[in-house]
Amino acid sequence: MLEFVLVPGSRLDTGQDIVVTQADLTSLLNAKAAIYAGAEVLARVIGLDFRDIEQLYIAGGFGNYLDRDKAIAIGLIPDLPREKIRFVGNTSIVGAELGLLSESTWQELHSTAESVTYYDLINYPNYYDEFLAARFIPHTDLSRFKSVKHSQEVEAWT
């Protein structure tokens, strides 16, 4: 399998190289495509375009470590003005704590859970097409990533 050595084992106590493999890159492309395509389809199902989004909240432990510009550059999240993108941390833990500490919050959480709608993305007619298009970096449709396209053009000239 092809791999790129990030840190040679000779510089580590373990003696093992730290590498990025072809399988790692495939996994990254599949994960970012599933996230972007899923968000695109769900927005479309409720009649929204990414340009209509006033605020994008990114939750979870993983989200705390994302760099907005890099996440957009690879096509993981929509190309929105950076001030519209907020990282809110591990909201499931905070929500659970608040629910345990407050009866009214517990009722609100229960009501919210009861109103959630399940949507099977794989049955959406264009989901697979969206997924395949999103497997490219940033996307096959560069008009969705104008700031990335512009930055690539600028870099090409410098």
C-alpha positions as CSV (number, residue, x, y, z in Angstrom):
1,M,0.0,0.0,0.0
2,L,1.2,3.5,-0.8
3,E,2.0,5.7,2.2
4,F,3.6,9.0,3.0
5,V,5.9,9.1,6.0
6,L,5.0,12.1,8.2
7,V,7.5,11.3,11.0
8,P,10.2,8.6,10.6
9,G,10.3,5.9,13.2
10,S,13.9,6.8,13.9
11,R,12.7,10.0,15.6
12,L,10.2,8.2,17.8
13,D,10.6,6.0,20.9
14,T,8.4,3.4,19.3
15,G,10.5,3.1,16.2
16,Q,7.4,3.0,14.1
17,D,6.9,5.5,11.3
18,I,3.8,7.8,11.5
19,V,2.3,7.5,8.0
20,V,-0.7,8.6,5.9
21,T,-1.8,5.7,3.7
22,Q,-3.8,5.6,0.5
23,A,-6.6,3.9,2.7
24,D,-6.4,6.9,5.1
25,L,-7.0,9.4,2.3
26,T,-9.9,7.3,0.9
27,S,-11.5,7.2,4.3
28,L,-11.1,11.0,4.6
29,L,-12.6,11.6,1.2
30,N,-15.6,9.2,1.9
31,A,-16.2,10.8,5.4
32,K,-16.1,14.4,4.1
33,A,-18.2,13.5,1.1
34,A,-20.9,11.9,3.3
35,I,-21.0,14.9,5.7
36,Y,-21.2,17.5,2.9
37,A,-23.6,15.5,0.7
38,G,-25.8,14.7,3.7
39,A,-26.0,18.3,4.7
40,E,-26.7,19.4,1.1
41,V,-29.5,16.9,0.7
42,L,-31.1,17.7,4.1
43,A,-31.0,21.4,3.4
44,R,-32.6,20.8,0.0
45,V,-35.3,18.6,1.5
46,I,-36.4,21.5,3.8
47,G,-36.2,24.0,1.0
48,L,-32.9,25.7,2.0
49,D,-29.8,26.6,0.0
50,F,-26.5,26.9,1.9
51,R,-26.5,30.6,1.0
52,D,-29.7,30.9,3.2
53,I,-28.0,29.7,6.3
54,E,-27.6,32.4,8.9
55,Q,-25.5,30.4,11.3
56,L,-23.8,27.0,11.0
57,Y,-23.1,25.3,14.4
58,I,-20.6,22.6,14.5
59,A,-20.8,20.4,17.5
60,G,-18.9,17.5,19.0
61,G,-15.4,16.9,20.2
62,F,-14.1,16.5,16.6
63,G,-15.6,19.9,15.6
64,N,-13.6,21.7,18.3
65,Y,-10.4,20.9,16.4
66,L,-11.5,21.9,12.9
67,D,-10.0,24.9,11.2
68,R,-12.8,26.8,9.3
69,D,-10.7,27.6,6.3
70,K,-9.2,24.2,5.9
71,A,-12.6,22.5,6.4
72,I,-14.0,24.6,3.6
73,A,-10.9,24.1,1.4
74,I,-11.4,20.3,1.4
75,G,-15.1,20.6,1.0
76,L,-16.1,19.3,4.4
77,I,-18.4,22.2,5.2
78,P,-20.1,24.8,3.0
79,D,-18.2,27.9,1.9
80,L,-19.9,30.4,4.2
81,P,-18.7,33.6,5.5
82,R,-16.4,32.6,8.4
83,E,-18.3,34.6,11.0
84,K,-21.4,32.4,10.3
85,I,-19.5,29.3,11.4
86,R,-19.5,28.6,15.2
87,F,-18.0,25.7,17.1
88,V,-20.2,24.9,20.1
89,G,-18.3,22.0,21.7
90,N,-19.6,18.7,22.9
91,T,-23.3,19.7,23.1
92,S,-24.5,16.2,24.0
93,I,-22.7,16.3,27.3
94,V,-23.8,19.8,28.1
95,G,-27.4,19.0,27.2
96,A,-27.4,15.8,29.3
97,E,-26.0,17.8,32.3
98,L,-28.6,20.5,31.9
99,G,-31.4,18.0,31.5
100,L,-30.3,16.2,34.7
101,L,-30.2,19.5,36.6
102,S,-33.4,21.1,35.5
103,E,-36.9,19.6,35.2
104,S,-38.0,22.2,32.6
105,T,-34.9,21.6,30.5
106,W,-35.6,17.8,30.8
107,Q,-39.1,18.4,29.4
108,E,-37.8,20.5,26.6
109,L,-35.2,17.9,25.6
110,H,-37.9,15.2,25.7
111,S,-40.2,17.3,23.5
112,T,-37.4,17.9,21.1
113,A,-36.5,14.2,20.9
114,E,-40.1,13.4,20.2
115,S,-40.3,15.8,17.3
116,V,-37.1,14.6,15.5
117,T,-37.7,13.3,12.0
118,Y,-35.7,10.4,10.6
119,Y,-34.6,10.9,7.0
120,D,-33.0,8.1,5.0
121,L,-30.5,9.9,2.8
122,I,-29.7,6.9,0.7
123,N,-33.3,6.9,-0.6
124,Y,-33.0,10.5,-1.8
125,P,-32.9,10.4,-5.6
126,N,-29.7,12.5,-6.0
127,Y,-27.8,11.6,-2.8
128,Y,-25.3,9.2,-4.4
129,D,-24.6,11.8,-7.1
130,E,-24.1,14.4,-4.4
131,F,-21.8,12.0,-2.6
132,L,-19.7,11.3,-5.6
133,A,-19.3,15.0,-6.5
134,A,-18.3,15.7,-2.9
135,R,-15.5,13.1,-3.0
136,F,-13.4,15.6,-4.9
137,I,-11.5,18.4,-3.2
138,P,-13.2,20.6,-2.6
139,H,-16.0,19.5,-4.9
140,T,-16.7,18.9,-8.6
141,D,-18.8,22.1,-8.7
142,L,-16.3,24.9,-7.8
143,S,-19.1,27.5,-7.9
144,R,-20.0,26.1,-4.5
145,F,-16.6,27.0,-3.1
146,K,-15.8,30.4,-4.6
147,S,-13.4,31.5,-1.8
148,V,-11.4,28.3,-2.3
149,K,-11.3,28.7,-6.1
150,H,-10.2,32.3,-5.6
151,S,-7.5,31.3,-3.1
152,Q,-6.2,28.6,-5.5
153,E,-6.1,31.1,-8.4
154,V,-4.2,33.6,-6.2
155,E,-1.7,30.9,-5.1
156,A,-1.2,29.8,-8.7
157,W,-0.1,33.4,-9.6
158,T,2.2,33.8,-6.6
